Amino acid sequence: MKRTTYIIIALAICIATSCSTKSDYEIEKEEFVAEQTELAKERQDLAEEEAELRQEYEELRQEYLREKKEFQKEKSKHKTKNRDISN
C-alpha cells in the first residue's frame, strides 16, 4: 500500500512538473513570438530608412553631377576667353 501511494505521489509530481513546464514553454513561446514581431518591425523601419537614404543619396549625386558639368562649362569658357585675350 505504501509503495502504491509513493508511486501515485511520484506520478502526481511528474504530471505537475510536466504541466508547469508546458506553461513555461507557452510563456517562452509567446515572449519569443513578441520579440520576433518587434524585430520584424525594426527591420521594416530600417529598410524604409535605408530606402529614404538611398533616394537622398541619389538626389545629391545627381545634383553634384549637374554642378560638376556646369563647372566644367564655366572652366571651358574661361580657358577660351584667356586664349582669345592672349592672341
C-alpha positions in Angstrom: 0.0 0.0 0.0 2.8 2.4 0.9 4.6 1.6 -2.3 1.5 2.4 -4.4 1.0 5.6 -2.5 4.6 6.7 -3.3 4.2 5.8 -6.9 1.0 7.8 -7.2 2.7 10.8 -5.4 5.7 10.4 -7.8 3.3 10.4 -10.8 1.4 13.4 -9.5 4.7 15.3 -9.1 5.8 14.3 -12.6 2.4 15.4 -14.0 2.5 18.7 -12.1 6.1 19.4 -13.2 5.2 18.5 -16.8 2.2 20.8 -16.7 4.2 23.7 -15.3 6.9 23.0 -18.0 4.3 23.3 -20.7 3.0 26.6 -19.3 6.7 27.8 -19.1 7.1 26.7 -22.6 4.0 28.6 -23.7 5.2 31.7 -21.9 8.6 31.5 -23.6 6.9 30.8 -26.9 4.8 33.9 -26.5 7.8 36.0 -25.5 9.7 34.7 -28.5 6.9 35.5 -30.9 6.6 39.0 -29.4 10.3 39.5 -29.7 10.3 38.3 -33.3 7.4 40.6 -34.2 9.3 43.5 -32.7 12.5 42.6 -34.6 10.5 42.3 -37.8 9.1 45.8 -37.3 12.6 47.2 -36.6 13.8 45.5 -39.8 10.9 47.1 -41.7 11.7 50.5 -40.2 15.4 50.2 -41.1 14.5 49.1 -44.6 12.3 52.2 -45.0 15.1 54.4 -43.6 17.6 52.8 -46.0 15.3 53.5 -49.0 15.0 57.1 -47.9 18.7 57.5 -47.5 19.4 55.8 -50.9 16.9 58.2 -52.6 18.5 61.2 -50.8 22.0 60.0 -51.9 20.9 59.6 -55.5 19.4 63.1 -55.5 22.6 64.6 -54.0 24.7 62.6 -56.5 22.6 64.0 -59.4 22.9 67.5 -58.1 26.7 67.0 -57.8 27.0 65.8 -61.4 24.9 68.8 -62.6 27.1 71.2 -60.7 30.3 69.5 -61.9 29.1 69.7 -65.5 28.3 73.4 -65.1 31.7 74.0 -63.5 33.4 72.3 -66.5 31.4 74.5 -68.9 32.5 77.6 -67.0 36.0 76.4 -66.9 36.0 75.9 -70.6 34.6 79.4 -71.2 37.3 80.9 -69.1 40.0 79.0 -71.0 38.5 80.2 -74.3 38.4 83.8 -73.1 42.0 83.6 -71.9 43.2 82.2 -75.3 41.3 84.9 -77.1 43.0 87.6 -74.9 46.4 86.1 -75.5 46.1 86.1 -79.2 
